[in-house]
Each structure stands twice: as structure tokens, then as C-alpha cells.
Amino acid sequence: MTGGDYSIGAEQNPISGRLMGPDSAPGPAVPWRKVLWECQPFPDNYVDQRFLEELRRNEGIRQYRYWAVVKEAGFVGERLSCVAIFITIWLYIEQGLLSPETLLWTSLVCALLGYGLHQALTSQVESGCEPRTRLADLQSATIFLSFTFGFSPVLKTLTESVSTDTVYAMSAFMLLAHLVSFPYAHPSPPGSFSLNAALFASVCLASRLPGALHTFAMLSCALLVFALWPCLLQRLRENAPSQFTGVCVGVCIGGVGGLGSQWPGGAVLLALALWSVTLFCPLLLVRLQRQKDNIHGPWDEAEIHEDLSRL
């Protein structure tokens, strides 16, 4: 090359005029500053030895305790068991082993007991809103029961033109959607999509029962299981944690036992699902959480912590 040529791969610094490679750096006489608005005699990819001094590991990582996670996972197992109990009740009433009158009276007694317990657990002052009165609750229950009883003959014949296999498939899909979309963190009140999916499945199953009274009893039971029971259980979780754990265990045992009386294979599958959700998955979460390794440093995106609402 001639004297005016430069070597391949080098670049000329616009300030000092010296040749610099991609990894070269000037002598210690010129300090490097981590700023973008100032023109410096350094390559764009240059960093000094202080780069890793700001390395931070596992910042803000939450450490879980196994039994605390098991307790929270109990709500998921309880939902699975409630669906199993509802299916068991439908099987009993569909086979004539349970009369609609017995189901109605049992649902009424459970609703009254649950309402009384809910009122006892509810604090007198709630933040941001006034508590509902007993008259308002009575009006809501009366309107629902009246409309459900009046439309029971219509709901009974709602799926006559649909094949039974299709009705069962839609019911299974809707119950699965209920389980997936259920707001387990704050289940009071239940999510609109989750509740609608469960009630749709209830209507489909109730339309396959022998009479209109059977349909009304089944829909009343569905309201109790899918709409009112989660609200009471949330109150128990907030105000009586020890009783909440016992109730969840009891519901799970009842779900497995009830389903086993009609379908032993299904009871085994439910027991395996409950074991996986409430015992195995929390253990897996705790073990994997210990192996988490997140790194933070100067390469992270900048975060603005100032209040920019005034701008």
C-alpha cells in the first residue's frame, strides 16, 4: 500500500486522527465515560473493567414455601372436585337415584346455611362500597328462582334437536373452559366468562333430564355450586385460613368419593389430578425456583421512575 492508505479493518478517529480497531482503546490518559451525547475516542462497542461491577443476580426473586403453595393450590383442587360433585349429582338425578324435590330442599338448606356463614364472616365496613342489604339479596334470589322456574319447560326442550353426544361434548368443553378461566386469585365474584361457561354446561346437561322440575332443580344446584360457593370460600380463605384448608380437603374427598360411586375409573383419574395439582406441582415449583438465575446489569433497558403525569 502507499503511504496514504490505511490498513484493512481499521478506522480513523474523527478527533485525534489515530487508527483504531474495533476492540482497541486509547491509553489511560483519556478516561471513558458511559454517555452517548459526548463524542469520545473509543469504539462504539468499548466497555471498561467496571462493566461487570454492576452485575446483579436474582433481583426481586420470590422464594416460595412448599406448604404455602400447597394451600393456595388447594383452591384449584377444590374447583376440580366441585365439577366432579356437580357431575355426580347430575348422574344420580338422571338415573332416578335422587329426586328433584330432595335436591331442591337440600340446595335450599345449604344456601341458607352458607348465606348465614357468609354474613358472619363479612366485615361490617367494606372499603369503597356499601354492603348489600338482606332485602337486596332476597330480591335477587327471588328473581332468579322465578325466572328459572318459569323457563324450565323451555330449557328442558332447548336441545331436543341436538344429538346427545354433541350435548355431552359441549358440556365437557364448557366445564373445561370454566376451570381454565376461573379467577383463582380473587374468586369473589367468579369471572363472568367462567360463570357463563359453567351455567351453559348446566343448561345442556339439565336439558337431558326427564322433566321440567328436574331441570329447575339442576340449575338451582348449578347456581349454588358455581356462583355462590366460591364467594363463601373466598371469605373463609380471608377470615378463617385454617377452616379454609379443612373445607378444601373435605370437598376433594367428597368429589373423589361421589364420582367413585358412579365411575370408579373417573375417581382414580380425579385423585391423580388432585395429587398432581395440589402436591406435585407445588413441589416442582419450589424446586425450580431455587435454580432460577436471572442477571441484571447496565445492559438492561432504562426505566423511568419519575412522575411524568405533569408533563
LINWOWO-V996224 format. One record per residue. N is the residue number from 0. RES is the residue in three letters. PSI is psi in whole degrees, -180 to 180 (NA if undefined). OMEGA is omega as a letter, one per 20 degrees, with the letter a starting at -180 (none if undefined). Layout:
# LINWOWO-V996224
n=N res=RES psi=PSI omega=OMEGA
n=N res=RES psi=PSI omega=OMEGA
This chain:
# LINWOWO-V996224
n=0 res=MET psi=157 omega=r
n=1 res=THR psi=172 omega=a
n=2 res=GLY psi=-23 omega=a
n=3 res=GLY psi=-4 omega=a
n=4 res=ASP psi=155 omega=r
n=5 res=TYR psi=157 omega=r
n=6 res=SER psi=152 omega=a
n=7 res=ILE psi=138 omega=r
n=8 res=GLY psi=-3 omega=r
n=9 res=ALA psi=159 omega=r
n=10 res=GLU psi=152 omega=a
n=11 res=GLN psi=130 omega=r
n=12 res=ASN psi=131 omega=a
n=13 res=PRO psi=-16 omega=a
n=14 res=ILE psi=-56 omega=a
n=15 res=SER psi=-18 omega=a
n=16 res=GLY psi=4 omega=a
n=17 res=ARG psi=156 omega=a
n=18 res=LEU psi=136 omega=a
n=19 res=MET psi=134 omega=r
n=20 res=GLY psi=178 omega=a
n=21 res=PRO psi=-25 omega=a
n=22 res=ASP psi=5 omega=a
n=23 res=SER psi=161 omega=r
n=24 res=ALA psi=148 omega=r
n=25 res=PRO psi=175 omega=a
n=26 res=GLY psi=172 omega=a
n=27 res=PRO psi=-8 omega=a
n=28 res=ALA psi=-22 omega=a
n=29 res=VAL psi=107 omega=a
n=30 res=PRO psi=147 omega=r
n=31 res=TRP psi=136 omega=r
n=32 res=ARG psi=139 omega=a
n=33 res=LYS psi=74 omega=r
n=34 res=VAL psi=154 omega=r
n=35 res=LEU psi=-19 omega=a
n=36 res=TRP psi=-3 omega=a
n=37 res=GLU psi=133 omega=r
n=38 res=CYS psi=120 omega=a
n=39 res=GLN psi=154 omega=r
n=40 res=PRO psi=55 omega=a
n=41 res=PHE psi=150 omega=r
n=42 res=PRO psi=163 omega=a
n=43 res=ASP psi=-27 omega=a
n=44 res=ASN psi=19 omega=a
n=45 res=TYR psi=136 omega=r
n=46 res=VAL psi=153 omega=r
n=47 res=ASP psi=-171 omega=a
n=48 res=GLN psi=-13 omega=a
n=49 res=ARG psi=3 omega=a
n=50 res=PHE psi=-44 omega=a
n=51 res=LEU psi=-1 omega=r
n=52 res=GLU psi=-24 omega=r
n=53 res=GLU psi=12 omega=r
n=54 res=LEU psi=132 omega=r
n=55 res=ARG psi=136 omega=a
n=56 res=ARG psi=138 omega=r
n=57 res=ASN psi=48 omega=r
n=58 res=GLU psi=122 omega=r
n=59 res=GLY psi=13 omega=r
n=60 res=ILE psi=131 omega=a
n=61 res=ARG psi=129 omega=r
n=62 res=GLN psi=127 omega=a
n=63 res=TYR psi=150 omega=r
n=64 res=ARG psi=139 omega=a
n=65 res=TYR psi=-51 omega=a
n=66 res=TRP psi=-27 omega=r
n=67 res=ALA psi=-39 omega=r
n=68 res=VAL psi=-38 omega=r
n=69 res=VAL psi=-40 omega=r
n=70 res=LYS psi=-42 omega=r
n=71 res=GLU psi=-35 omega=r
n=72 res=ALA psi=-15 omega=r
n=73 res=GLY psi=-27 omega=r
n=74 res=PHE psi=-37 omega=r
n=75 res=VAL psi=-45 omega=r
n=76 res=GLY psi=-36 omega=r
n=77 res=GLU psi=-38 omega=r
n=78 res=ARG psi=-43 omega=r
n=79 res=LEU psi=-43 omega=a
n=80 res=SER psi=-36 omega=r
n=81 res=CYS psi=-41 omega=r
n=82 res=VAL psi=-41 omega=r
n=83 res=ALA psi=-40 omega=r
n=84 res=ILE psi=-41 omega=r
n=85 res=PHE psi=-43 omega=r
n=86 res=ILE psi=-38 omega=r
n=87 res=THR psi=-43 omega=r
n=88 res=ILE psi=-41 omega=r
n=89 res=TRP psi=-41 omega=r
n=90 res=LEU psi=-41 omega=r
n=91 res=TYR psi=-44 omega=a
n=92 res=ILE psi=-27 omega=r
n=93 res=GLU psi=-33 omega=r
n=94 res=GLN psi=1 omega=r
n=95 res=GLY psi=10 omega=r
n=96 res=LEU psi=-13 omega=r
n=97 res=LEU psi=126 omega=a
n=98 res=SER psi=150 omega=r
n=99 res=PRO psi=-32 omega=r
n=100 res=GLU psi=-44 omega=r
n=101 res=THR psi=-41 omega=r
n=102 res=LEU psi=-40 omega=r
n=103 res=LEU psi=-47 omega=a
n=104 res=TRP psi=-39 omega=r
n=105 res=THR psi=-42 omega=r
n=106 res=SER psi=-39 omega=r
n=107 res=LEU psi=-45 omega=r
n=108 res=VAL psi=-44 omega=r
n=109 res=CYS psi=-39 omega=r
n=110 res=ALA psi=-42 omega=r
n=111 res=LEU psi=-43 omega=r
n=112 res=LEU psi=-43 omega=r
n=113 res=GLY psi=-38 omega=r
n=114 res=TYR psi=-41 omega=r
n=115 res=GLY psi=-42 omega=r
n=116 res=LEU psi=-39 omega=r
n=117 res=HIS psi=-42 omega=r
n=118 res=GLN psi=-34 omega=r
n=119 res=ALA psi=-33 omega=a
n=120 res=LEU psi=-17 omega=a
n=121 res=THR psi=131 omega=r
n=122 res=SER psi=153 omega=a
n=123 res=GLN psi=-32 omega=a
n=124 res=VAL psi=122 omega=r
n=125 res=GLU psi=141 omega=a
n=126 res=SER psi=130 omega=r
n=127 res=GLY psi=-9 omega=a
n=128 res=CYS psi=155 omega=r
n=129 res=GLU psi=141 omega=r
n=130 res=PRO psi=148 omega=r
n=131 res=ARG psi=147 omega=r
n=132 res=THR psi=162 omega=r
n=133 res=ARG psi=-30 omega=r
n=134 res=LEU psi=-41 omega=r
n=135 res=ALA psi=-40 omega=r
n=136 res=ASP psi=-40 omega=r
n=137 res=LEU psi=-40 omega=r
n=138 res=GLN psi=-43 omega=r
n=139 res=SER psi=-45 omega=r
n=140 res=ALA psi=-40 omega=a
n=141 res=THR psi=-42 omega=a
n=142 res=ILE psi=-44 omega=a
n=143 res=PHE psi=-47 omega=a
n=144 res=LEU psi=-37 omega=a
n=145 res=SER psi=-48 omega=a
n=146 res=PHE psi=-39 omega=r
n=147 res=THR psi=-43 omega=r
n=148 res=PHE psi=-39 omega=r
n=149 res=GLY psi=-35 omega=a
n=150 res=PHE psi=3 omega=r
n=151 res=SER psi=-43 omega=r
n=152 res=PRO psi=-34 omega=r
n=153 res=VAL psi=-44 omega=r
n=154 res=LEU psi=-30 omega=r
n=155 res=LYS psi=-36 omega=a
n=156 res=THR psi=14 omega=a
n=157 res=LEU psi=-37 omega=a
n=158 res=THR psi=30 omega=r
n=159 res=GLU psi=-34 omega=a
n=160 res=SER psi=0 omega=a
n=161 res=VAL psi=139 omega=a
n=162 res=SER psi=154 omega=a
n=163 res=THR psi=-39 omega=r
n=164 res=ASP psi=-39 omega=r
n=165 res=THR psi=-40 omega=r
n=166 res=VAL psi=-44 omega=r
n=167 res=TYR psi=-39 omega=r
n=168 res=ALA psi=-44 omega=r
n=169 res=MET psi=-39 omega=r
n=170 res=SER psi=-44 omega=r
n=171 res=ALA psi=-42 omega=r
n=172 res=PHE psi=-41 omega=a
n=173 res=MET psi=-38 omega=r
n=174 res=LEU psi=-37 omega=r
n=175 res=LEU psi=-41 omega=r
n=176 res=ALA psi=-36 omega=r
n=177 res=HIS psi=-44 omega=a
n=178 res=LEU psi=-38 omega=a
n=179 res=VAL psi=-42 omega=a
n=180 res=SER psi=2 omega=a
n=181 res=PHE psi=132 omega=r
n=182 res=PRO psi=87 omega=a
n=183 res=TYR psi=-28 omega=a
n=184 res=ALA psi=-41 omega=r
n=185 res=HIS psi=81 omega=a
n=186 res=PRO psi=7 omega=a
n=187 res=SER psi=107 omega=i
n=188 res=PRO psi=165 omega=r
n=189 res=PRO psi=154 omega=r
n=190 res=GLY psi=147 omega=a
n=191 res=SER psi=-44 omega=a
n=192 res=PHE psi=-42 omega=a
n=193 res=SER psi=-45 omega=r
n=194 res=LEU psi=-42 omega=r
n=195 res=ASN psi=-38 omega=r
n=196 res=ALA psi=-42 omega=r
n=197 res=ALA psi=-42 omega=r
n=198 res=LEU psi=-35 omega=r
n=199 res=PHE psi=-44 omega=r
n=200 res=ALA psi=-37 omega=r
n=201 res=SER psi=-41 omega=r
n=202 res=VAL psi=-42 omega=r
n=203 res=CYS psi=-45 omega=a
n=204 res=LEU psi=-39 omega=a
n=205 res=ALA psi=-27 omega=r
n=206 res=SER psi=-13 omega=r
n=207 res=ARG psi=6 omega=r
n=208 res=LEU psi=163 omega=a
n=209 res=PRO psi=-41 omega=a
n=210 res=GLY psi=175 omega=a
n=211 res=ALA psi=-36 omega=r
n=212 res=LEU psi=-36 omega=r
n=213 res=HIS psi=-42 omega=r
n=214 res=THR psi=-45 omega=r
n=215 res=PHE psi=-43 omega=r
n=216 res=ALA psi=-39 omega=a
n=217 res=MET psi=-39 omega=r
n=218 res=LEU psi=-36 omega=r
n=219 res=SER psi=-41 omega=r
n=220 res=CYS psi=-38 omega=r
n=221 res=ALA psi=-41 omega=r
n=222 res=LEU psi=-39 omega=a
n=223 res=LEU psi=-42 omega=a
n=224 res=VAL psi=-43 omega=a
n=225 res=PHE psi=-20 omega=a
n=226 res=ALA psi=-47 omega=a
n=227 res=LEU psi=-39 omega=a
n=228 res=TRP psi=-42 omega=r
n=229 res=PRO psi=-34 omega=r
n=230 res=CYS psi=-43 omega=r
n=231 res=LEU psi=-39 omega=a
n=232 res=LEU psi=-35 omega=r
n=233 res=GLN psi=-38 omega=r
n=234 res=ARG psi=-39 omega=r
n=235 res=LEU psi=-40 omega=a
n=236 res=ARG psi=-33 omega=a
n=237 res=GLU psi=-40 omega=a
n=238 res=ASN psi=-20 omega=a
n=239 res=ALA psi=75 omega=a
n=240 res=PRO psi=-39 omega=a
n=241 res=SER psi=-43 omega=r
n=242 res=GLN psi=-32 omega=r
n=243 res=PHE psi=-43 omega=r
n=244 res=THR psi=-43 omega=r
n=245 res=GLY psi=-39 omega=r
n=246 res=VAL psi=-42 omega=r
n=247 res=CYS psi=-42 omega=r
n=248 res=VAL psi=-42 omega=r
n=249 res=GLY psi=-41 omega=r
n=250 res=VAL psi=-41 omega=r
n=251 res=CYS psi=-43 omega=r
n=252 res=ILE psi=-42 omega=r
n=253 res=GLY psi=-38 omega=r
n=254 res=GLY psi=-44 omega=r
n=255 res=VAL psi=-44 omega=a
n=256 res=GLY psi=-43 omega=r
n=257 res=GLY psi=-45 omega=r
n=258 res=LEU psi=-33 omega=r
n=259 res=GLY psi=-26 omega=r
n=260 res=SER psi=-20 omega=r
n=261 res=GLN psi=-33 omega=a
n=262 res=TRP psi=91 omega=a
n=263 res=PRO psi=-38 omega=r
n=264 res=GLY psi=-40 omega=r
n=265 res=GLY psi=-34 omega=r
n=266 res=ALA psi=-38 omega=r
n=267 res=VAL psi=-43 omega=r
n=268 res=LEU psi=-41 omega=r
n=269 res=LEU psi=-41 omega=r
n=270 res=ALA psi=-41 omega=r
n=271 res=LEU psi=-40 omega=r
n=272 res=ALA psi=-42 omega=r
n=273 res=LEU psi=-40 omega=r
n=274 res=TRP psi=-41 omega=a
n=275 res=SER psi=-44 omega=a
n=276 res=VAL psi=-42 omega=a
n=277 res=THR psi=-21 omega=a
n=278 res=LEU psi=-48 omega=a
n=279 res=PHE psi=-47 omega=a
n=280 res=CYS psi=-42 omega=r
n=281 res=PRO psi=-39 omega=r
n=282 res=LEU psi=-41 omega=r
n=283 res=LEU psi=-40 omega=r
n=284 res=LEU psi=-45 omega=a
n=285 res=VAL psi=-41 omega=r
n=286 res=ARG psi=-44 omega=a
n=287 res=LEU psi=-29 omega=r
n=288 res=GLN psi=-33 omega=r
n=289 res=ARG psi=-25 omega=a
n=290 res=GLN psi=3 omega=a
n=291 res=LYS psi=138 omega=a
n=292 res=ASP psi=92 omega=r
n=293 res=ASN psi=138 omega=r
n=294 res=ILE psi=141 omega=r
n=295 res=HIS psi=148 omega=a
n=296 res=GLY psi=-165 omega=a
n=297 res=PRO psi=-9 omega=r
n=298 res=TRP psi=-9 omega=r
n=299 res=ASP psi=157 omega=r
n=300 res=GLU psi=146 omega=a
n=301 res=ALA psi=141 omega=r
n=302 res=GLU psi=130 omega=a
n=303 res=ILE psi=116 omega=a
n=304 res=HIS psi=-3 omega=a
n=305 res=GLU psi=156 omega=r
n=306 res=ASP psi=110 omega=a
n=307 res=LEU psi=9 omega=a
n=308 res=SER psi=-25 omega=a
n=309 res=ARG psi=-12 omega=a
n=310 res=LEU psi=NA omega=none
